[in-house]
């Protein structure tokens, strides 16, 4: 029987090479054959004879792929044990790809298993090369699928599993294929540029250029030249003709960052270009047609942007067919740990410290901080922590928050309002941060018992 299953060497696929695989079958020969086939191909192969141990196995780790028999000799006697254990794996929350292994007589059950959440089924005895190929394809599909789930948009760097970020990612998915002009709103450091790039990547213009310009940083003299271009001799330093950002973005997407910081007369010039869909270079009278998709961003709230003393309402309507409001990190429940682990991996690789882990106390410290600098501040804090860490894990002492942001946060925590609830909440936040998340010390400094402080944490929804 083993001779039917023995491994033939196949070139490694990177997805398979990094995969953790679980094989569940009460036939020892099958387990041995599958393990021999896959152990040189995958990162880790686990075998299990008794499916009743699945809960214990999945409590310790999740798997990328599961190979599971349809029939077992176990205390569960339903006639279709494979379906029963398939449901149990899904109930445990696993996103693993699952291949059901079946005999010819179980084809109907195997087809039913696909409706129950299985990824594929194969007949015994399998062909080694076909099994390897099926596994590779399933891992690729699993990776591609996860890349467009709320946890991440493909290649954009946007990460988030919180409800707030799921809403953002769903909105991006809906509007990206259109040509609608988008206005991205959010505090500094929330990732507005990543949203713009994600829209571009998922648009029908993805094959065209993506041109980014921080218009808020352009001087008066450079604004028109940079955006619309100039002819040779148009001004003193114009030694040669130059196209502007609008022309450079022709056929693609133009991203104007910090749009809320441009002056009213610049807004009027920009409005004219968007209305006429053509630009005229400085020093020229010849208009040039443009075909762009416009994405703008600002850290100003929409109601402040709508103040006509600051920003033209007719321009707002032009740039804001749809707006996307990026939530601050403090309102993205559950995302801090996800992002922190992502940055630990990123900077661990960069600074030759692979395998670094965040201990629970470090995660607690991060979750207790309110991140006035948002994702950007978290990113820099983790980069410093990776650099400063000495062991195989990042300890709370390695995590130091930006003194620049802390000073701004302290100012923000001294509001003009004298509302007692506001003052109490701010005092609690300051005490917790000052004591690096140590609730006992924070309670002592506030003159409270731990229990009383926990009640207030619940009251103000401080996590």
C-alpha positions as CSV (number, residue, x, y, z in Angstrom):
1,X,0.0,0.0,0.0
2,X,2.8,2.4,0.9
3,X,4.3,2.0,-2.6
4,X,1.2,3.7,-4.0
5,X,1.8,6.8,-1.9
6,X,5.6,7.2,-1.8
7,X,6.9,10.7,-2.4
8,X,8.3,11.8,-5.8
9,X,10.4,14.9,-5.5
10,X,8.8,18.1,-6.8
11,X,10.1,21.7,-7.0
12,X,9.1,23.6,-3.9
13,X,6.5,26.3,-4.1
14,X,7.0,29.2,-1.7
15,X,3.4,29.0,-0.4
16,X,3.7,25.3,0.2
17,X,7.2,25.8,1.8
18,X,5.7,28.1,4.4
19,X,2.6,26.0,5.0
20,X,1.6,24.1,8.1
21,X,-0.4,21.0,7.3
22,X,-2.5,18.7,9.4
23,X,-3.4,15.1,8.2
24,X,-6.3,13.4,10.0
25,X,-6.8,9.7,9.2
26,X,-7.2,6.5,11.4
27,X,-5.1,4.5,8.9
28,X,-1.5,4.6,10.0
29,X,-0.3,3.7,6.5
30,X,-2.0,6.7,5.0
31,X,-0.6,9.0,7.7
32,X,2.9,7.7,7.1
33,X,2.6,8.0,3.3
34,X,1.2,11.5,3.4
35,X,3.8,12.6,6.0
36,X,6.7,11.2,3.8
37,X,5.3,13.0,0.8
38,X,4.8,16.4,2.4
39,X,7.5,16.7,5.1
40,X,10.1,17.9,2.6
41,X,7.6,20.2,0.8
42,X,6.0,22.0,3.7
43,X,7.1,24.0,6.7
44,X,5.4,21.6,9.2
45,X,3.4,18.4,8.9
46,X,1.3,17.1,11.8
47,X,-0.5,13.8,11.8
48,X,-3.5,12.7,13.9
49,X,-5.3,9.3,14.1
50,X,-8.1,10.4,16.4
51,X,-10.3,13.3,15.2
52,X,-11.6,13.8,18.7
53,X,-8.2,15.5,19.4
54,X,-8.9,18.2,16.8
55,X,-10.1,20.8,19.4
56,X,-6.9,20.4,21.3
57,X,-4.8,20.7,18.2
58,X,-6.5,23.8,17.0
59,X,-6.3,25.4,20.4
60,X,-2.5,25.3,20.1
61,X,-2.2,26.5,16.5
62,X,-4.1,27.1,13.3
63,X,-3.2,25.2,10.1
64,X,-3.0,26.4,6.6
65,X,-4.3,23.1,5.2
66,X,-6.0,20.0,6.5
67,X,-6.2,16.6,4.8
68,X,-9.0,14.6,6.4
69,X,-10.5,11.2,5.8
70,X,-14.3,10.9,5.4
71,X,-14.7,7.8,7.7
72,X,-13.3,7.1,11.2
73,X,-13.6,4.5,13.9
74,X,-14.5,6.8,16.7
75,X,-17.2,7.4,19.4
76,X,-19.0,9.6,16.8
77,X,-21.1,7.3,14.6
78,X,-23.0,9.3,12.1
79,X,-22.2,7.4,9.0
80,X,-20.6,10.5,7.7
81,X,-18.0,11.3,10.3
82,X,-16.0,13.4,7.9
83,X,-18.8,15.9,7.5
84,X,-19.2,16.1,11.3
85,X,-15.5,16.8,11.9
86,X,-15.4,19.3,9.0
87,X,-18.2,21.3,10.7
88,X,-16.3,21.1,14.0
89,X,-13.2,22.6,12.4
90,X,-15.2,25.5,10.9
91,X,-16.9,26.0,14.3
92,X,-13.5,26.5,15.8
93,X,-13.0,29.4,13.5
94,X,-10.3,27.9,11.3
95,X,-9.8,29.4,7.8
96,X,-7.7,26.4,6.8
97,X,-8.2,24.9,3.3
98,X,-9.6,21.4,3.8
99,X,-9.2,18.5,1.4
100,X,-11.5,15.5,2.1
101,X,-10.0,12.1,1.3
102,X,-12.6,9.6,0.2
103,X,-13.1,6.2,-1.4
104,X,-15.1,5.8,-4.6
105,X,-18.3,4.9,-2.7
106,X,-18.3,8.2,-0.8
107,X,-18.5,10.5,-3.8
108,X,-21.9,11.9,-2.9
109,X,-20.7,12.6,0.7
110,X,-17.6,14.3,-0.8
111,X,-19.8,16.6,-2.9
112,X,-21.9,17.4,0.2
113,X,-18.7,18.3,2.0
114,X,-17.9,21.0,-0.5
115,X,-21.3,22.6,0.4
116,X,-20.3,22.3,4.1
117,X,-17.1,24.3,3.6
118,X,-14.5,21.8,2.3
119,X,-12.1,23.2,-0.3
120,X,-11.7,20.0,-2.4
121,X,-11.8,16.2,-2.2
122,X,-9.5,13.5,-3.5
123,X,-9.9,9.8,-4.1
124,X,-7.8,7.1,-2.5
125,X,-5.3,6.1,-3.5
126,X,-4.2,9.6,-4.7
127,X,-1.5,10.4,-7.3
128,X,1.4,12.2,-5.5
129,X,1.9,14.9,-8.2
130,X,-1.8,15.6,-8.4
131,X,-2.1,15.9,-4.6
132,X,0.8,18.3,-4.4
133,X,-0.6,20.4,-7.3
134,X,-4.0,20.5,-5.7
135,X,-2.5,21.6,-2.4
136,X,-0.5,24.4,-4.1
137,X,-3.6,25.7,-5.9
138,X,-5.7,25.7,-2.8
139,X,-3.0,27.6,-0.8
140,X,-2.8,30.1,-3.6
141,X,-6.6,30.6,-3.7
142,X,-6.5,30.9,0.1
143,X,-3.8,33.6,0.0
144,X,-5.6,35.5,-2.8
145,X,-8.9,35.4,-1.0
146,X,-7.4,36.6,2.3
147,X,-5.7,39.4,0.4
148,X,-9.1,41.0,-0.3
149,X,-10.6,40.3,3.1
150,X,-10.9,43.1,5.7
151,X,-7.7,42.1,7.2
152,X,-5.8,43.5,4.2
153,X,-6.3,44.9,0.7
154,X,-4.0,43.3,-1.8
155,X,-0.6,45.0,-1.9
156,X,-1.9,48.2,-0.4
157,X,-0.5,47.9,3.2
158,X,-3.9,48.6,4.6
159,X,-4.5,46.2,7.6
160,X,-7.4,46.0,9.9
161,X,-10.0,43.6,11.2
162,X,-12.0,46.1,13.2
163,X,-15.6,46.9,12.2
164,X,-14.5,50.5,11.5
165,X,-11.8,49.3,9.0
166,X,-14.1,46.7,7.5
167,X,-16.5,49.5,6.6
168,X,-13.6,51.4,4.9
169,X,-12.4,48.4,3.0
170,X,-15.9,47.5,1.8
171,X,-16.3,51.1,0.6
172,X,-13.0,51.0,-1.3
173,X,-14.1,47.7,-3.0
174,X,-17.4,49.3,-4.2
175,X,-16.0,52.6,-5.4
176,X,-12.6,51.7,-6.8
177,X,-13.9,50.3,-10.1
178,X,-15.8,53.5,-10.8
179,X,-14.3,56.8,-12.0
180,X,-15.8,58.8,-9.1
181,X,-13.7,61.5,-7.5
182,X,-12.9,60.5,-3.9
183,X,-12.1,62.6,-0.8
184,X,-10.3,60.8,2.0
185,X,-10.7,62.3,5.4
186,X,-8.8,61.4,8.6
187,X,-6.3,62.5,11.2
188,X,-2.6,62.6,10.5
189,X,-1.0,59.2,10.5
190,X,-4.2,57.2,9.7
191,X,-3.1,56.0,6.3
192,X,-4.9,58.3,3.8
193,X,-2.2,57.7,1.2
194,X,-2.6,53.9,1.5
195,X,-6.3,54.3,0.9
196,X,-5.6,56.4,-2.3
197,X,-3.2,53.7,-3.5
198,X,-5.7,50.9,-2.7
199,X,-8.3,52.7,-4.8
200,X,-5.9,53.0,-7.7
201,X,-4.8,49.4,-7.5
202,X,-8.4,48.1,-7.6
203,X,-9.5,50.6,-10.3
204,X,-9.9,50.1,-14.0
205,X,-7.0,52.5,-14.3
206,X,-4.5,50.3,-12.5
207,X,-2.4,49.9,-15.6
208,X,-2.0,53.7,-15.8
209,X,0.2,56.0,-13.7
210,X,-0.4,56.9,-10.0
211,X,0.8,60.4,-9.4
212,X,1.0,61.7,-5.8
213,X,1.4,65.4,-4.9
214,X,1.4,67.0,-1.5
215,X,-0.3,70.2,-2.6
216,X,-0.2,71.7,0.9
217,X,3.6,71.8,0.7
218,X,3.7,73.6,-2.6
219,X,4.7,77.3,-2.5
220,X,2.7,79.9,-4.2
221,X,5.2,80.1,-7.0
222,X,5.4,76.4,-7.6
223,X,1.7,75.5,-7.3
224,X,0.7,76.1,-11.0
225,X,4.0,75.0,-12.4
226,X,4.0,71.7,-10.5
227,X,0.3,70.8,-11.2
228,X,-0.2,72.2,-14.7
229,X,3.3,72.4,-16.1
230,X,5.2,75.3,-17.8
231,X,6.8,76.2,-21.1
232,X,10.5,77.1,-21.6
233,X,11.0,80.7,-20.4
234,X,7.6,81.0,-18.7
235,X,9.5,82.3,-15.6
236,X,13.1,83.0,-14.6
237,X,14.2,79.4,-13.8
238,X,12.1,77.7,-16.6
239,X,15.0,76.5,-18.7
240,X,13.0,73.8,-20.4
241,X,9.4,72.8,-21.0
242,X,7.9,70.6,-18.3
243,X,4.6,68.8,-18.0
244,X,2.6,69.1,-14.8
245,X,1.2,66.4,-12.5
246,X,-2.2,66.5,-14.2
247,X,-0.6,65.6,-17.6
248,X,1.7,63.0,-16.0
249,X,-1.4,61.3,-14.5
250,X,-3.2,61.1,-17.9
251,X,-5.0,57.8,-18.2
252,X,-4.4,57.0,-14.5
253,X,-5.0,58.4,-11.0
254,X,-3.9,61.8,-9.5
255,X,-3.7,61.9,-5.7
256,X,-3.7,65.4,-4.2
257,X,-2.7,65.2,-0.5
258,X,-3.5,67.9,2.0
259,X,-6.0,69.5,-0.3
260,X,-7.4,71.5,2.6
261,X,-4.3,73.6,2.9
262,X,-4.3,75.4,-0.4
263,X,-5.3,79.0,-0.7
264,X,-8.7,80.2,-2.1
265,X,-7.2,81.6,-5.4
266,X,-5.4,78.2,-5.9
267,X,-8.7,76.5,-5.4
268,X,-10.3,78.6,-8.1
269,X,-7.6,77.6,-10.6
270,X,-8.0,73.9,-9.6
271,X,-11.8,74.1,-10.0
272,X,-11.4,75.5,-13.5
273,X,-9.2,72.6,-14.5
274,X,-11.6,70.0,-13.1
275,X,-14.6,71.6,-14.8
276,X,-13.0,71.8,-18.2
277,X,-10.9,68.6,-17.9
278,X,-8.0,70.4,-19.5
279,X,-4.9,72.2,-18.4
280,X,-3.0,75.2,-19.8
281,X,0.7,75.4,-19.0
282,X,2.3,78.5,-17.6
283,X,3.5,80.5,-20.5
284,X,1.1,78.9,-23.0
285,X,-2.4,79.6,-24.3
286,X,-2.9,76.1,-25.7
287,X,-5.2,73.9,-23.5
288,X,-4.2,70.2,-23.1
289,X,-7.1,67.7,-22.5
290,X,-6.6,65.5,-19.5
291,X,-8.2,62.1,-18.5
292,X,-7.6,61.4,-14.8
293,X,-9.3,59.9,-11.8
294,X,-8.9,62.3,-8.9
295,X,-8.4,61.3,-5.2
296,X,-7.9,64.0,-2.6
297,X,-7.1,63.8,1.1
298,X,-7.1,66.2,4.1
299,X,-6.9,66.0,7.8
300,X,-9.6,68.6,8.2
301,X,-13.1,67.5,9.2
302,X,-15.6,67.9,6.5
303,X,-17.6,70.5,8.4
304,X,-14.5,72.6,8.8
305,X,-13.6,72.2,5.2
306,X,-17.1,73.4,4.3
307,X,-16.4,76.8,5.8
308,X,-16.4,79.0,2.7
309,X,-13.9,81.4,4.2
310,X,-11.5,78.5,4.0
311,X,-12.6,76.3,1.2
312,X,-14.9,76.7,-1.8
313,X,-18.1,74.6,-1.6
314,X,-18.2,74.2,-5.4
315,X,-14.8,72.6,-5.3
316,X,-15.8,70.3,-2.4
317,X,-18.6,69.0,-4.6
318,X,-16.1,68.5,-7.5
319,X,-13.6,66.5,-5.5
320,X,-16.1,64.7,-3.2
321,X,-18.4,62.5,-5.2
322,X,-17.8,59.9,-2.4
323,X,-15.9,60.5,0.8
324,X,-14.0,57.9,2.9
325,X,-13.5,58.7,6.5
326,X,-10.5,56.9,8.0
327,X,-11.0,56.2,11.8
328,X,-8.2,57.1,14.2
329,X,-6.3,54.1,15.6
330,X,-7.9,54.6,19.1
331,X,-11.3,53.7,17.6
332,X,-10.1,50.6,15.7
333,X,-10.8,48.0,18.4
334,X,-8.5,45.0,18.0
335,X,-6.4,46.4,15.2
336,X,-3.5,47.6,17.4
337,X,-2.2,44.1,18.0
338,X,-2.6,43.1,14.4
339,X,-0.7,46.1,13.2
340,X,2.0,45.8,15.8
341,X,2.7,42.2,14.9
342,X,2.9,43.2,11.2
343,X,5.4,45.9,12.0
344,X,7.4,43.6,14.3
345,X,7.7,41.1,11.4
346,X,8.6,43.9,8.9
347,X,11.3,45.5,11.1
348,X,12.5,42.2,12.5
349,X,13.4,41.2,8.9
350,X,14.9,44.7,8.2
351,X,17.2,44.7,11.2
352,X,18.1,41.0,11.0
353,X,16.1,40.0,14.1
354,X,13.7,37.4,12.6
355,X,11.3,35.6,14.9
356,X,10.8,38.5,17.4
357,X,7.6,38.1,19.4
358,X,5.4,40.6,21.3
359,X,4.8,39.4,24.9
360,X,1.3,39.9,26.3
361,X,2.4,42.7,28.6
362,X,3.7,44.6,25.6
363,X,0.4,44.1,23.8
364,X,-1.4,45.3,26.9
365,X,0.8,48.4,27.0
366,X,0.0,49.2,23.3
367,X,-3.7,48.7,23.8
368,X,-3.8,51.1,26.8
369,X,-2.1,53.9,24.8
370,X,-4.4,56.2,22.7
371,X,-2.0,56.9,19.9
372,X,-2.5,60.5,19.0
373,X,-0.1,59.9,16.1
374,X,-2.2,57.0,14.9
375,X,-0.8,54.1,12.8
376,X,2.3,56.2,11.9
377,X,3.2,56.6,15.6
378,X,2.6,52.9,16.3
379,X,4.9,52.0,13.3
380,X,7.7,54.2,14.6
381,X,7.3,52.9,18.2
382,X,7.6,49.3,17.0
383,X,10.6,50.1,14.8
384,X,12.4,51.6,17.8
385,X,11.3,48.6,20.0
386,X,12.8,46.1,17.5
387,X,16.0,48.0,17.4
388,X,16.3,48.3,21.2
389,X,15.2,44.7,22.0
390,X,18.0,42.4,23.2
391,X,16.2,39.0,23.5
392,X,13.8,37.0,21.4
393,X,10.8,39.0,22.4
394,X,9.8,42.7,22.7
395,X,9.2,43.6,26.4
396,X,7.2,46.6,27.6
397,X,10.4,48.5,28.5
398,X,11.4,48.3,24.8
399,X,8.3,50.3,23.8
400,X,8.7,54.0,24.1
401,X,6.0,56.4,22.7
402,X,6.9,59.6,20.9
403,X,7.6,62.5,23.2
404,X,6.4,64.8,20.4
405,X,3.0,63.1,20.3
406,X,2.9,62.8,24.1
407,X,3.2,66.6,24.5
408,X,0.4,67.1,22.0
409,X,-1.7,64.5,23.7
410,X,-1.1,66.2,27.1
411,X,-2.2,69.5,25.6
412,X,-5.3,67.8,24.2
413,X,-6.0,66.4,27.6
414,X,-6.3,69.8,29.1
415,X,-9.6,70.8,27.4
416,X,-11.4,74.1,27.8
417,X,-14.4,72.0,28.9
418,X,-14.6,71.6,32.7
419,X,-17.1,68.7,32.4
420,X,-16.2,66.3,35.2
421,X,-16.5,63.2,33.1
422,X,-14.1,64.6,30.5
423,X,-11.6,65.6,33.2
424,X,-11.9,62.2,35.0
425,X,-11.4,60.2,31.8
426,X,-8.4,62.3,30.8
427,X,-6.8,61.9,34.3
428,X,-7.2,58.1,34.0
429,X,-5.6,58.1,30.5
430,X,-2.7,60.2,31.7
431,X,-2.2,58.0,34.8
432,X,-2.2,54.8,32.8
433,X,0.2,56.0,30.2
434,X,2.5,57.5,32.9
435,X,2.7,54.1,34.6
436,X,3.1,52.2,31.3
437,X,-0.2,50.4,31.6
438,X,0.3,49.2,35.2
439,X,-3.2,49.4,36.6
440,X,-2.2,49.0,40.2
441,X,0.2,51.9,40.0
442,X,-2.2,54.0,38.1
443,X,-5.0,53.3,40.6
444,X,-2.7,54.3,43.5
445,X,-1.7,57.5,41.8
446,X,-5.3,58.4,41.2
447,X,-6.2,57.5,44.8
448,X,-8.5,54.7,43.7
449,X,-8.7,50.9,44.4
450,X,-8.0,48.6,41.4
451,X,-11.7,47.7,41.4
452,X,-12.8,51.3,41.3
453,X,-10.4,52.0,38.4
454,X,-11.7,49.0,36.5
455,X,-15.2,50.3,36.9
456,X,-14.2,53.6,35.4
457,X,-12.4,51.9,32.6
458,X,-15.6,50.2,31.7
459,X,-17.6,53.4,32.1
460,X,-15.5,55.4,29.7
461,X,-14.9,52.4,27.3
462,X,-11.1,52.6,27.9
463,X,-9.5,49.4,26.7
